Amino acid sequence: MRILHLLSQRPDSTGSGIYIQALLREAAAAGHENFLLAGVPRGEAPDLSEPPPQSRAFVQFDGVDIEGRIVGMSDVMPYASRRFRDLSSGELRQYEAAFAALLGEVVDPFQPDLIHSHHLWLLSSLARRKLPGVPIVTSCHGSDLRQFRNCPQLRERVLSGCRNLDAVCALSEAMRRDVVELYGLPPERVHVVGAGYDHRLFRPASKPAPTPVEIVYAGKLSRAKGVPWLLRALSRIEPESWRLHLVGSGAGAEADECRELARNLGGNVIIHGAVPQPELATRLRAAHLFVLPSFFEGLPLVVVEALASGCRVVATDLPGIRELVGRDPRDGVTLVPLPRLKDTDQPLQQDEESFIQHLQAALAREIEQVCKAGGSPPQQPRQLLAACRWSGVYGRIASVWKNARSAREA
């Protein structure tokens, strides 16, 4: 098939960027012809292995095709961005017009047999309205659900196209239920395909002696990811017993807050910034413990990557993570109760102290377990990891593609 892939933001950052790169590689290996349309800051050409440069087209922000910074699917991105909730009606028109124009330029010569878009949001809705004759399958990543809840003024614009998508790929059963409820899509059109990891990169290795216990956090430096509360929790644990590696970047006041809290902990925290996947894999292989204190996730790829690398895991008890590790979490995984939230990812002030205490207790317990085991990793969840290889995820997505085309032809 000729497949047109759509992403409204950078294809070389965040979980959705990793996801689309893996999907492009797997589709190319299966013999499909790919074309990528994405959004990028002015003058930036992402470094991608697939598709070849002649099969890529980009809407440029920062005053080229669209005024202002790129608009991120998360309110805090690892690069300079704007929020959808802050766009004026004129800015929304310009945003949609720029993507519509490039869609028109790409579709006529490429003639896609199928479109795979990412996020149940404005670009997917626009593509459905502009190209009613082409089957469209959309991957939901979770940030789109958060935008849907937090931007009521944009819901009708989104639903006008997304309600008519041929199929949706969800990361988890919990996400599938949310998509059906929020978007009014028939359940039979929403399919759970899971999230994947690169088993060639993320694999176990001998761990160093736990002196100290090496902890990794990987993600955006933001409040929605729980980073400030993580740093406050660690400040209450004996500093000789642990060292935290913050992997990821951020912009604005929230990232500044995270960096300031990290600096207050001195040499116990090392800030690495954004790193490529091979470097993250190296960091996880050398780590004893991975922590993700996020308040909102779909099914975070990095948890799978950490488990595959032989790390113990401390994470918040989110539906997608609970579904991933099982109703009764296995040895080496501790789930921390969530505080009550407002706007989907902001804890109520009166619950912050109890959340820090729960997080502190979970971290202290896992640090103790690492030390008791002499740094040796827990037993790997082989069945889970086998199901989460990209080849398996791709196979489930390819089945959705086939069924979407067949339904059109019937």
Secondary structure by P-SEA (a helix, b strand, c coil): cbbbbbbcccccccaaaaaaaaaaaaaaaabbbbbbbbccccccccccccccccccccccccccccccccccccccccccccccccccaaaaaaaaaaaaaaaaaccccccccbbbbccccaaaaaaaaacccbbbbbbbcaaaaaaaaaccccccccccccccccbbbbccaaaaaaaaaaacccccccccbbbbbcccccccccccccccbbbbbbcccccccaaaaaaaaaaacccccbbbbbccccccaaaaaaaaaaaaacccccccccccaaaaaaaaaaccbbbbbcccccccaaaaaaaaabbbbbbcccaaaaaaacccccccbbbbbbccccccccccccaaaaaaaaaaaaaaaaaaaaaaacccccccaaaaaaaacaaaaaaaaaaaaaaaaaaaac
